[in-house]
Amino acid sequence: MTDPRSDPFWALSQPITPVDPDPAFAAELRSRLERALLAPEGSTHDHHL
């Protein structure tokens, strides 16, 4: 029998293991979302959001 991990869909049959996000990524994402939500309507100051 072949190794089940050689099947590309093997990981989908495994239980989901939650992980904490990278703190730096989470802080940057929160900051970008806050700027986007608090920006005046029609504002385009942050083009790469």
Steps between C-alpha positions, in 0.01 A plus 500: 500500500622850426560771757170690549696828523595462134135577422467879453162494679629309806529818710133574440403182681694596813351687798529877487766632736452871571811714529550851629578762234839663487471798741669741257266395218194535726607848615563620144170358377310662787668834428418482128138408571461782751643753252270371226190507718572838658610674179262761362266363233660520157849533647769326294806576715582130546506349152663170594247392764 
